[in-house]
Amino acid sequence: MSSPAILRRQIEAALASWIPSALTPAPRIIRPVAATGVEEIDALLDSGFGGGLPLGAITEMVGPECSGRTSVALSFIAQMTQAGRVCAWVDVSNMLQPESAAAAGVDLSRLLWVRCGVQKAAAAARSAMKGFALPEKYLVPPPVKKGLHGGGFGSHPRNEVKGLSDAVSGLLAPRCAEPQRRLRPEKEIFEPNSQQRAARPKRNSVPSRKPWSQIEQALRVTDLLLQAGGFSAIVLDMASIAPEYVSRVPLATWFRYRATAERTQASILLLTQHPCAKSSGELLLRFAPGNQCCDETTVFTGIEHCIEVARRRFTQAPSNVVPLRKPPQSVNAANWRSQTTWAGAR
């Protein structure tokens, strides 16, 4: 009786021309990485093949405000631009400061900054066009319509019918059987007095406009950048958008980004408050709120951050044996510190 190993070899030999190694599990893929520029994070992400963020994959950076997401993203972009690569920053809420990016070491000449939802420049251009007017000598005069009062009906039969209808419509009154348009009376608006305004509860100062247009614009721009190619890293900054809006992005979008990133070997950094890429994300980094550092009594010197690797798809060396059960993932965390510009000054 043949052993399973002999049967497997016979089947693979028979299917070699159509499916090479049909019954042999494919080895795990260890992606190349790029350093973030933060030694503690690179040491945490070091799996034996170098520490850093994976290339050609989606990396999610999740955490509240002032948790260090933007600082790590700027440090990573600075490493990429200093190596001569071109990157893009899709700013959904227009929160990026170019001065801070330049201070972090980012080469702004190699960074494409896409600002979503910006309407001030367009409004200024429209207002400038309103005040501009050409002289009359450069304008083409409008054509003169020949009607009943313009010296005849004209040579065209349609003009004659139109002129006749205009003349007759002014002499005949509308019929009673025809529906007449009713004019709605204007509603009276009562302005509350000062006592009524004081008793009215104050509304929240947060604008109620939902950021659907900005999110849609950011997703379309990211699609175009990935399809065009040539960008080594693309940062999709949705850190200031509420999780209830970001979580409604279809999972097919993230899967499409993942497939395109694998083909173009572009790193996608997704900055959000809550994870949303699910299985399409290669690496999930969770940031905790930072603690302020005061080395002096009254001088603020920096913030101490805490980062945790919540999920990482491939962490082991390539192997031809795939376990039946998913091994438990250990919680890896590290602390790192961001200093102010005056922290080293004495």
C-alpha positions in Angstrom: 0.0 0.0 0.0 1.4 3.4 -1.0 2.2 5.9 1.8 0.7 9.4 1.8 4.0 10.9 0.8 4.3 8.7 -2.3 0.7 9.5 -3.3 1.4 13.2 -2.9 4.5 13.0 -5.1 2.5 11.1 -7.8 -0.3 13.7 -7.7 2.1 16.6 -7.9 4.0 14.9 -10.8 0.8 14.4 -12.7 -0.3 18.1 -12.2 3.1 19.6 -12.5 2.4 21.1 -16.0 -0.8 22.8 -14.7 -0.3 23.4 -11.0 3.3 23.2 -9.8 3.6 22.0 -6.1 -0.2 21.5 -5.9 -0.2 19.9 -2.4 2.8 21.7 -0.9 1.9 24.7 1.3 3.3 28.0 0.2 5.9 29.5 2.5 5.0 32.5 4.6 5.9 35.8 3.1 8.1 38.1 5.2 7.7 41.6 3.8 10.6 44.1 3.6 10.4 46.8 6.2 11.5 50.4 6.4 12.7 52.1 9.6 10.5 54.6 11.4 13.4 56.6 12.8 12.3 55.9 16.4 14.7 53.4 18.0 12.2 52.0 20.5 9.6 51.3 17.9 12.0 49.8 15.4 13.3 47.5 18.2 9.8 46.5 19.1 8.9 45.6 15.5 12.2 43.7 14.9 11.3 40.1 14.0 14.7 39.0 13.0 14.6 40.7 9.5 15.0 44.3 10.6 12.7 46.6 12.5 10.2 49.0 10.9 6.9 49.3 9.1 6.2 46.7 6.3 6.4 47.8 2.7 3.6 47.0 0.3 1.0 46.7 3.1 -1.4 48.7 5.2 -0.3 49.8 8.7 -2.9 51.1 11.1 -2.0 53.6 13.7 -4.9 53.8 16.2 -5.2 56.0 19.2 -6.8 59.2 20.6 -5.5 62.7 20.0 -2.0 63.6 21.3 -1.0 59.9 21.4 1.9 60.2 19.0 0.4 58.8 15.8 1.3 61.9 13.7 4.8 62.1 15.2 5.6 58.5 14.2 4.1 59.0 10.7 6.1 62.2 10.2 9.3 60.4 11.3 8.6 57.5 8.9 8.0 60.0 6.0 11.2 61.8 6.9 13.2 58.6 6.6 11.6 57.9 3.2 12.0 61.4 1.7 15.6 61.6 3.0 16.3 58.4 1.1 15.2 60.1 -2.2 11.7 58.6 -2.3 8.4 60.4 -3.1 5.6 60.2 -0.5 2.0 61.5 -0.2 0.0 62.8 2.7 -3.8 62.7 2.2 -5.1 65.2 4.9 -8.8 64.6 5.4 -9.4 67.4 7.9 -6.6 69.8 6.9 -4.7 69.3 10.1 -1.1 68.9 8.9 1.3 71.7 9.7 4.1 72.0 7.1 6.3 73.7 9.6 6.1 70.7 11.9 6.8 68.3 9.1 9.9 70.3 8.1 11.0 70.3 11.7 10.7 66.5 11.8 13.1 66.2 8.9 10.6 65.8 6.0 11.8 66.9 2.6 8.8 68.9 1.5 9.9 68.9 -2.1 9.3 65.1 -2.2 6.0 65.2 -0.3 2.6 65.6 -2.0 0.1 67.2 0.4 -3.5 66.7 -0.5 -5.9 68.8 1.5 -9.5 67.6 1.5 -12.5 69.8 2.0 -10.7 73.1 1.5 -13.0 75.7 0.0 -11.3 79.0 1.0 -9.1 79.1 -2.1 -12.0 78.3 -4.4 -14.1 81.0 -2.8 -11.3 83.6 -3.1 -10.9 82.7 -6.8 -14.6 83.1 -7.4 -14.7 86.5 -5.6 -11.8 87.7 -7.6 -13.5 86.7 -10.8 -16.6 88.6 -9.8 -14.8 91.9 -9.6 -13.2 91.3 -13.0 -15.0 92.6 -16.1 -13.9 93.0 -19.7 -14.3 96.2 -21.6 -17.4 96.4 -23.9 -15.3 96.6 -27.0 -14.0 93.0 -26.4 -17.6 91.6 -25.8 -19.7 90.2 -28.6 -23.1 91.9 -28.7 -26.1 89.5 -28.3 -28.1 88.7 -31.4 -31.3 90.8 -31.9 -34.4 88.7 -31.8 -36.9 89.6 -34.5 -40.4 89.5 -33.1 -43.7 91.3 -33.5 -42.3 94.6 -32.4 -38.9 94.2 -34.1 -39.9 95.0 -37.7 -41.6 91.8 -38.8 -41.8 88.2 -37.7 -38.6 87.3 -39.6 -38.1 84.9 -42.4 -38.2 81.7 -40.4 -41.7 80.1 -39.8 -40.8 79.4 -36.1 -40.1 83.1 -35.5 -43.5 84.0 -37.0 -45.3 81.5 -34.8 -43.4 82.7 -31.7 -44.1 86.3 -32.4 -47.8 85.6 -33.0 -48.1 83.6 -29.9 -46.5 86.4 -27.8 -48.9 88.9 -29.3 -52.0 86.8 -28.7 -51.0 85.8 -25.2 -51.1 89.4 -24.1 -54.7 89.9 -25.4 -56.4 86.7 -24.2 -57.0 86.0 -20.5 -56.4 82.5 -19.1 -59.3 80.2 -19.0 -61.1 79.3 -15.9 -60.7 75.6 -16.4 -56.9 75.8 -16.5 -55.1 75.2 -13.1 -53.9 78.4 -11.6 -50.8 78.6 -9.5 -51.5 79.5 -5.9 -49.2 81.8 -4.1 -48.4 80.6 -0.5 -48.6 83.3 2.1 -45.4 84.1 3.7 -45.0 82.8 7.2 -44.5 85.3 10.0 -41.3 85.0 11.8 -41.4 85.8 15.5 -38.1 86.9 17.0 -37.6 85.8 20.6 -36.9 88.5 23.1 -33.9 88.6 25.4 -35.5 86.6 28.1 -36.6 83.8 25.8 -33.1 83.7 24.3 -31.5 83.4 27.7 -33.9 80.6 28.7 -33.2 78.6 25.5 -30.6 75.9 26.1 -27.2 76.4 24.4 -26.3 74.1 21.6 -23.0 72.3 21.3 -20.4 74.4 19.5 -19.3 71.4 17.4 -20.5 71.8 13.8 -23.2 69.3 12.8 -21.9 69.0 9.2 -21.0 65.4 8.6 -17.6 64.7 6.9 -18.9 62.4 4.2 -17.7 64.5 1.4 -14.2 64.8 2.8 -13.9 61.0 3.4 -15.2 60.3 -0.1 -12.7 62.7 -1.6 -9.8 61.2 0.4 -10.7 57.7 -0.7 -10.8 58.7 -4.3 -7.5 60.5 -4.1 -5.9 57.5 -2.4 -7.2 55.3 -5.2 -5.7 57.6 -7.8 -2.3 57.7 -6.1 -2.1 54.0 -5.8 -3.2 53.4 -9.4 -0.7 56.0 -10.7 2.2 54.5 -8.8 5.5 56.1 -8.0 4.7 56.8 -4.3 6.7 54.8 -1.7 4.4 55.8 1.1 0.9 57.2 1.4 -0.5 58.5 4.7 -4.3 58.6 4.9 -4.8 60.9 7.9 -8.3 60.4 9.3 -7.2 60.9 12.9 -9.6 63.8 13.6 -12.7 62.0 12.1 -15.1 60.3 14.6 -15.0 56.5 14.5 -18.7 56.2 13.6 -18.0 57.8 10.2 -14.7 56.0 9.5 -16.1 52.6 10.4 -18.7 52.9 7.6 -16.0 52.8 4.9 -16.6 49.5 3.0 -14.2 46.7 3.7 -13.8 46.2 -0.1 -12.0 49.6 -0.2 -9.3 48.4 2.2 -9.0 45.1 0.4 -8.5 47.0 -2.9 -5.9 49.2 -1.3 -4.1 46.1 0.1 -4.0 44.4 -3.3 -2.7 47.6 -5.1 -0.1 48.2 -2.4 1.2 44.7 -2.8 1.6 45.2 -6.5 3.2 48.7 -6.3 5.1 48.0 -3.0 3.8 51.2 -1.5 3.3 51.5 2.3 -0.1 52.8 3.4 -0.3 54.4 6.8 -3.8 54.7 8.1 -4.2 57.1 11.1 -7.6 56.6 12.8 -9.1 56.6 16.3 -10.5 53.0 15.9 -9.2 50.1 13.7 -11.3 49.8 10.5 -9.1 47.9 8.0 -9.8 44.5 9.7 -7.9 41.6 7.9 -6.6 43.9 5.2 -4.2 45.5 7.6 -0.8 44.0 7.9 0.2 45.7 11.2 -1.9 47.3 13.9 -0.3 49.7 16.3 -2.3 51.0 19.2 -1.2 54.3 20.8 -2.1 55.2 24.4 -2.4 58.8 25.7 0.9 60.3 26.5 2.2 61.6 29.8 3.9 65.0 29.9 7.5 65.1 31.0 8.6 68.0 33.2 12.3 67.6 33.9 12.3 71.1 35.3 9.8 72.6 37.7 8.0 74.9 35.3 9.3 73.8 31.9 7.6 71.4 29.6 10.2 69.2 27.9 8.2 66.5 26.0 5.7 63.7 26.1 6.2 60.0 27.0 4.2 57.8 24.7 3.2 54.1 25.0 2.7 51.9 21.9 1.4 48.4 21.6 1.5 45.9 18.8 -2.1 44.8 18.7 -1.9 42.6 15.5 0.8 41.5 13.2 0.1 39.0 10.4 3.5 37.5 9.8 6.0 37.4 12.7 7.9 34.2 12.1 10.5 33.0 9.6 9.3 31.3 6.4 8.2 27.7 6.9 6.6 25.0 4.8 4.5 23.8 7.7 1.3 25.8 8.5 -0.1 25.1 12.0 -3.8 24.1 12.2 -4.4 26.5 15.1 -3.5 30.1 15.2 -0.8 30.7 17.8 -1.6 33.1 20.6 -0.1 36.5 20.1 1.8 38.0 22.9 1.2 41.6 23.9 4.2 43.7 22.9 4.5 47.2 24.2 7.2 49.9 24.4 7.6 53.4 25.6 9.2 56.2 23.7 9.6 59.9 24.3 9.3 62.9 22.1 11.2 66.0 23.2 10.7 69.6 22.5 13.3 71.7 20.6 14.4 73.5 23.8 14.7 70.3 25.9 18.5 69.9 25.1 19.2 73.6 25.5 21.0 74.7 28.6 
